[in-house]
Amino acid sequence: MKNHHGSRRTRVLLTTALLFALGSLSAAGAFAAERVVESLGGAKKFAPLWPGGTFEMGGDAGFPWARIVTDGKAGPSFIANVRPYNPTLDATGRFVKVWIKIDDVTRMGGMEFRLSSDRFNSNYFAFEFPMYDDADFNVVRDGVWTTLTFPFGSARVEGKPDRKAINSVGWYVADKGEEAPVTAFWGGVALVDEPPEGVVSITFDDGYDDHYLAAQIMHEHGFQGTAYIIPDAIGQHGYMNLHQLVDLQERYGWDVAAHHETPFTQMRPDELESTILGVQRYLTENEFGGGAKHLAYPLGKQNTSLVRPLVRKHFATARVAGSGPETLPPADPHLLRVMNVLDTTTPEEIGAAARMARENKQWLILMFHYLVDEPTNPIEYSTESFKKAMAQLAAAQVRVLPLARVWEACNTSTLGLENPCRLGGAVAKPAE
């Protein structure tokens, strides 16, 4: 196989720009049972444990919140409940959900939510979320309430906290210094029932012809994937043709879903909606309707002013380009988080992530771009490494399903009931 397809070289460079932006890290549908741990009502429930900035509790329209204004000197602020919870909270079989709002994400130096079984003496779970220098990659945006979920598999564990006996909840906030304080709001925390099992979805962006080879390799293990395609590129040199796309769906059981070459953030409102409808029309007219309601944001970019509202209007899910792993249910189905597989990602790391998904009942969404003999670009992945990675997935004994199949199994509104995800199908076995 060639290392590069000539007609896709521009796309390589564009996506590499995405990679480097993602590399500069600086620090939904309600269909599962939710147990509110703390709604932040009551002015004396929380108090600062560490100095730094100012703290107050308040609320808007009956929605209580805690607010921290940092000191602008990179000093951490940390608040926690004053009295330990009695009885303690049992977080086994559940993941964490929080609501936050930040005035200026670019000033954030770090943020963590922590759950402790000894009042933060030495034992706690710490959950953080990634922030990127390019705002269009971020899930959290300036001045907007955002829902975040954290699987326990993503926690940093300090000491030996007892997940069955949580007695304290805390919130850590820090700015970057430079006399630029951050105002951050916390709207509460809940524990959400995990699904009955974890699952992996293997996704590929753009529709390159080496994805057809990936389907054949995955078929040896009984794996089915999701191809997010650029309709205008199908049939061009270096891309799959329509016959191959039909084979992906009919022979290999893949989803064929929506993608585009130009970031949606660069389009006018009228242009963006017509583009979305054009992509979906191509998919439905060619009988890929199952994937037509599922999108991968071009270059992972989105915003709150235009892109997210239109995407919510037309798509059931939309996938970003980092920030994984995901929960079931996700915090927001239109901001699905992924593990971005790079040339430096080892098959063993993919296998470890798959085992983590199985053990912690997470949704691991893998994002691939190219398969090549010898990677010369960070978003190219070795074909031999891909074969080994699929063997690692099989050995992990975790269910592997296309993204739309997972969504169909889990997208039932059952607020107050057990998490409904019943994924079905056999767990893949290692190839003989």
C-alpha positions in Angstrom: 0.0 0.0 0.0 1.2 3.5 -0.7 2.0 5.8 2.2 0.0 8.7 0.7 -2.7 9.2 -1.8 -1.9 12.2 -3.9 -5.3 13.8 -4.0 -5.7 13.7 -0.2 -2.5 15.5 0.6 -4.2 18.8 1.3 -6.5 17.0 3.7 -3.5 15.5 5.5 -2.1 19.0 6.1 -5.4 20.3 7.3 -6.0 17.5 9.7 -2.4 17.7 10.9 -3.2 21.3 11.8 -6.0 19.9 13.8 -3.7 17.5 15.5 -1.3 20.2 16.6 -4.1 22.3 18.0 -5.4 19.3 19.9 -1.9 18.6 21.1 -1.7 21.9 22.8 -3.7 20.8 25.8 -3.7 23.2 28.7 -4.8 21.3 31.4 -27.9 15.0 27.0 -30.3 13.0 26.6 -31.6 12.0 30.0 -32.2 8.3 29.7 -30.7 6.8 32.9 -31.4 7.0 36.6 -29.8 10.1 38.2 -29.2 10.6 41.9 -28.5 14.2 42.7 -25.7 14.3 45.2 -25.7 18.0 45.8 -27.9 20.7 44.2 -26.0 23.4 46.1 -29.0 24.7 47.9 -28.3 26.2 51.3 -25.8 28.9 51.9 -23.7 27.1 54.5 -23.3 23.7 52.9 -20.0 24.5 51.2 -17.0 26.5 52.2 -13.5 27.1 51.0 -10.8 24.7 52.2 -7.9 26.5 50.5 -7.4 30.2 50.2 -7.4 31.9 46.8 -10.0 34.2 45.3 -13.5 34.7 46.5 -16.4 32.3 46.9 -20.2 32.7 47.2 -23.4 30.7 46.8 -26.5 32.0 45.0 -28.9 31.1 42.3 -30.8 32.2 39.2 -34.4 31.4 38.6 -34.4 28.7 41.2 -31.2 27.1 39.9 -28.7 27.2 42.8 -25.0 27.6 42.1 -21.6 28.1 43.8 -19.3 30.7 42.3 -15.6 31.0 42.6 -13.6 34.1 41.4 -9.9 33.2 41.3 -7.2 35.6 42.4 -5.5 35.9 39.0 -2.2 34.7 40.5 -2.6 31.0 39.5 -3.4 30.2 43.2 -5.8 27.3 43.5 -9.3 27.7 45.0 -11.0 24.6 46.5 -14.4 24.3 48.1 -16.1 21.3 49.7 -19.1 20.4 51.8 -18.7 21.5 55.4 -20.3 18.5 57.0 -19.6 15.0 55.7 -22.6 13.2 54.1 -24.4 11.0 56.5 -25.2 8.4 55.3 -22.3 8.2 52.9 -22.9 8.0 49.1 -22.4 4.7 47.3 -20.9 5.5 43.8 -20.4 2.0 42.7 -22.1 1.3 39.4 -22.5 5.0 38.7 -20.6 7.8 37.0 -20.3 11.5 37.9 -22.3 14.3 36.2 -21.8 18.1 36.9 -23.0 21.4 35.5 -20.5 24.3 35.1 -20.2 27.8 33.5 -16.9 29.7 33.0 -16.6 33.3 31.9 -13.3 32.9 30.0 -12.0 29.4 29.2 -8.7 30.8 27.8 -7.8 31.9 31.4 -8.4 28.5 32.9 -5.3 26.9 34.4 -7.2 23.8 35.7 -10.4 22.5 37.1 -11.2 19.2 38.9 -14.2 17.7 40.7 -13.2 15.5 43.6 -15.0 12.8 45.5 -13.5 11.7 48.8 -14.2 9.0 51.5 -12.2 10.7 54.2 -13.0 14.4 53.8 -10.0 15.0 51.5 -7.6 13.9 54.1 -5.6 11.8 51.7 -8.1 9.6 49.7 -10.1 10.9 46.7 -11.0 10.6 43.1 -10.2 13.6 40.9 -12.0 14.2 37.6 -10.7 16.8 35.2 -11.7 17.9 31.7 -9.4 18.9 28.8 -9.1 22.4 27.6 -7.6 23.3 24.2 -6.0 26.5 23.0 -8.2 26.6 20.0 -11.7 27.4 21.3 -13.4 25.6 18.4 -12.2 22.3 19.8 -13.6 22.9 23.3 -16.7 21.3 24.8 -16.8 24.0 27.5 -17.4 27.5 26.1 -17.4 31.0 27.6 -20.6 32.0 29.5 -22.6 28.9 28.7 -23.9 26.3 31.2 -22.3 23.0 30.2 -23.1 19.5 31.4 -20.1 17.2 31.9 -19.9 13.5 32.7 -16.9 11.6 34.1 -16.5 7.8 34.1 -14.6 6.5 37.1 -12.1 4.9 34.7 -10.9 8.4 33.8 -10.3 9.5 37.4 -6.9 10.2 39.0 -6.9 8.2 42.2 -5.1 9.6 45.2 -4.7 7.2 48.1 -7.3 4.5 48.5 -10.7 6.2 48.4 -13.7 4.0 49.1 -16.1 4.3 46.2 -18.9 2.8 48.3 -18.6 5.4 51.1 -18.2 8.9 49.6 -18.6 11.5 52.3 -17.3 14.7 50.6 -17.6 16.5 47.2 -15.1 19.2 46.2 -14.4 21.6 43.4 -10.9 22.8 42.5 -10.4 25.8 40.2 -7.2 27.7 39.1 -6.4 30.3 36.6 -3.2 30.8 34.5 -2.0 33.8 36.5 -0.9 37.0 34.7 -3.5 38.9 36.8 -6.3 37.4 34.8 -8.9 35.9 37.2 -11.5 33.4 36.2 -15.2 33.4 37.3 -16.5 29.8 37.4 -20.0 28.6 38.4 -20.8 25.1 39.6 -24.5 24.1 39.4 -24.5 20.7 41.2 -23.4 17.1 40.9 -25.2 13.9 40.3 -24.4 10.2 40.2 -25.8 8.4 37.1 -26.4 4.7 36.7 -23.8 3.0 34.4 -25.0 0.9 31.5 -25.0 -2.9 31.9 -21.7 -3.1 30.0 -19.1 -1.1 28.2 -18.7 -0.9 24.4 -16.2 0.2 21.8 -17.0 2.0 18.5 -14.3 2.2 15.8 -14.7 5.2 13.5 -12.9 6.5 10.5 -13.0 10.0 9.0 -13.2 11.2 5.4 -13.8 8.0 3.4 -10.3 7.1 2.2 -9.9 3.8 0.3 -7.7 2.3 3.0 -10.8 2.2 5.2 -12.0 -0.7 2.9 -8.9 -2.6 4.0 -9.7 -1.7 7.6 -13.1 -3.3 7.2 -11.6 -6.5 5.9 -9.1 -6.6 8.9 -11.9 -5.9 11.4 -14.1 -8.5 9.8 -11.7 -11.2 10.9 -12.7 -10.5 14.5 -16.4 -9.8 13.7 -16.0 -6.0 14.2 -18.1 -3.5 12.4 -17.2 0.2 12.1 -18.5 3.6 11.3 -17.2 5.6 8.2 -17.8 9.3 8.4 -17.6 10.2 4.7 -17.2 13.4 2.6 -19.8 12.9 -0.2 -18.0 15.2 -2.7 -14.8 13.1 -2.4 -16.4 9.7 -3.0 -15.1 8.1 -6.2 -12.1 10.4 -6.4 -8.5 9.1 -6.4 -7.6 7.9 -2.9 -11.2 7.6 -1.7 -13.7 4.8 -1.7 -16.2 4.6 -4.5 -19.9 4.0 -4.1 -19.6 0.3 -4.6 -17.2 0.0 -1.7 -19.4 2.1 0.5 -22.3 -0.3 -0.3 -20.0 -3.2 0.6 -19.1 -1.5 3.9 -22.8 -1.5 4.8 -24.0 -4.7 3.2 -21.1 -7.1 3.5 -19.3 -5.7 6.6 -22.2 -4.2 8.6 -20.8 -0.7 8.9 -22.5 2.6 9.4 -21.9 5.2 6.6 -22.3 8.6 8.3 -21.9 12.3 7.7 -18.8 14.4 7.4 -17.5 17.3 5.3 -14.1 18.7 4.3 -14.7 22.3 5.4 -15.1 23.1 9.1 -18.7 24.2 9.8 -17.3 27.1 11.8 -16.2 28.7 8.5 -19.7 28.8 7.0 -22.5 31.3 6.9 -25.8 30.2 8.4 -27.6 29.7 5.1 -24.5 27.9 3.6 -24.1 25.6 6.6 -27.7 24.4 6.6 -27.7 23.7 2.9 -24.4 21.9 3.3 -25.8 19.7 6.0 -28.9 18.9 4.0 -26.8 18.1 1.0 -24.7 15.6 2.9 -27.8 14.0 4.4 -29.4 13.9 1.0 -26.5 12.0 -0.5 -26.6 9.5 2.3 -30.4 8.9 2.2 -30.5 8.8 -1.6 -27.8 6.1 -1.6 -29.7 4.1 1.1 -27.3 5.0 4.0 -30.1 6.4 6.0 -29.0 4.7 9.2 -25.9 6.8 9.3 -27.4 10.0 7.9 -28.4 11.3 11.4 -24.8 10.9 12.7 -22.1 13.4 12.2 -18.4 13.9 12.8 -17.6 17.6 13.0 -15.2 18.5 10.2 -11.7 18.9 11.8 -13.5 18.6 15.1 -14.6 22.2 15.2 -17.9 23.6 16.5 -19.3 26.6 18.2 -22.3 27.6 20.3 -23.6 30.4 18.2 -24.3 28.6 14.9 -22.9 25.1 14.5 -24.3 23.4 17.6 -27.9 24.7 17.1 -28.1 23.5 13.5 -26.4 20.2 14.2 -28.9 19.6 17.0 -31.7 20.3 14.6 -30.6 17.8 12.0 -28.5 15.1 13.7 -29.1 12.6 16.5 -25.4 12.6 17.4 -22.2 14.5 16.5 -18.7 13.5 17.3 -15.8 15.8 18.3 -12.1 15.0 17.9 -10.9 14.4 21.4 -11.7 14.6 25.1 -12.7 10.9 25.6 -13.7 8.5 27.0 -17.4 8.9 26.7 -20.2 7.8 29.1 -23.5 6.1 28.4 -25.6 8.2 28.5 -23.2 10.9 27.2 -23.4 14.4 28.7 -24.4 15.7 25.3 -25.0 13.4 22.3 -23.9 16.3 20.0 -20.5 16.5 21.6 -19.5 12.8 21.7 -15.9 12.4 23.0 -13.3 10.2 21.4 -9.8 8.7 21.7 -7.9 10.2 18.8 -5.6 7.4 17.5 -2.2 8.8 16.3 0.9 7.2 14.8 2.4 7.1 18.3 -0.6 5.3 19.8 0.4 1.7 20.5 -1.9 -1.3 20.0 -1.3 -2.0 23.7 -2.7 1.4 24.6 -5.8 0.7 22.5 -6.2 -2.7 24.2 -5.8 -1.0 27.6 -8.4 1.6 26.8 -10.8 -1.2 25.6 -10.3 -3.1 28.9 -11.0 0.1 30.8 -14.2 0.5 28.8 -15.2 -3.0 29.7 -14.3 -2.7 33.4 -15.8 0.7 33.9 -18.8 0.3 31.5 -17.6 3.3 29.4 -18.2 4.1 25.7 -14.8 4.1 24.0 -15.0 5.8 20.6 -11.8 5.4 18.6 -11.0 7.9 15.8 -8.8 6.8 12.9 -7.9 8.6 9.7 -5.4 6.7 7.5 -3.9 3.2 7.3 -0.5 3.2 5.7 2.6 0.9 5.5 4.9 3.4 7.1 3.4 6.5 8.9 5.1 9.8 8.0 2.3 11.9 9.5 0.9 11.9 13.0 -2.6 11.0 11.8 -1.4 8.1 9.8 -1.5 4.7 11.4 0.5 1.6 10.5 -1.6 -1.2 8.9 0.4 -3.8 10.9 -0.2 -1.8 14.1 -3.9 -1.7 13.2 -4.0 -5.5 12.9 -2.4 -5.8 16.3 -4.8 -3.2 17.8 -7.8 -5.2 16.5 -6.3 -8.3 18.1 -5.9 -6.4 21.3 -9.6 -5.4 21.2 -10.6 -9.0 20.6 -8.5 -10.1 23.6 -10.1 -7.4 25.8 -13.4 -9.2 25.4 -15.4 -6.0 25.1 -18.4 -5.5 22.8 -17.5 -3.6 19.5 -20.4 -2.0 17.7 -20.9 0.8 15.1 -21.8 4.2 16.6 -25.3 4.3 15.3 -26.0 0.8 16.7 -25.0 1.9 20.2 -27.1 5.0 20.0 -30.2 3.0 18.8 -29.7 0.6 21.8 -29.4 3.4 24.3 -31.4 6.3 23.1 -34.6 5.7 25.1 -35.9 8.3 27.5 -36.4 6.5 30.8 -35.6 9.1 33.4 -35.8 7.6 36.8 -35.4 4.0 35.5 -32.3 1.9 35.2 -29.9 2.6 32.3 -31.6 0.9 29.4 -28.6 0.1 27.2 -29.0 -3.5 26.0 -26.4 -3.7 23.2 -27.0 -7.3 22.1 -24.8 -9.3 19.8 -21.8 -11.6 20.7 -18.6 -10.3 22.2 -15.9 -10.8 19.6 -13.3 -13.5 20.0 -9.7 -13.4 18.9 -9.2 -14.4 15.3 -7.8 -18.0 14.8 
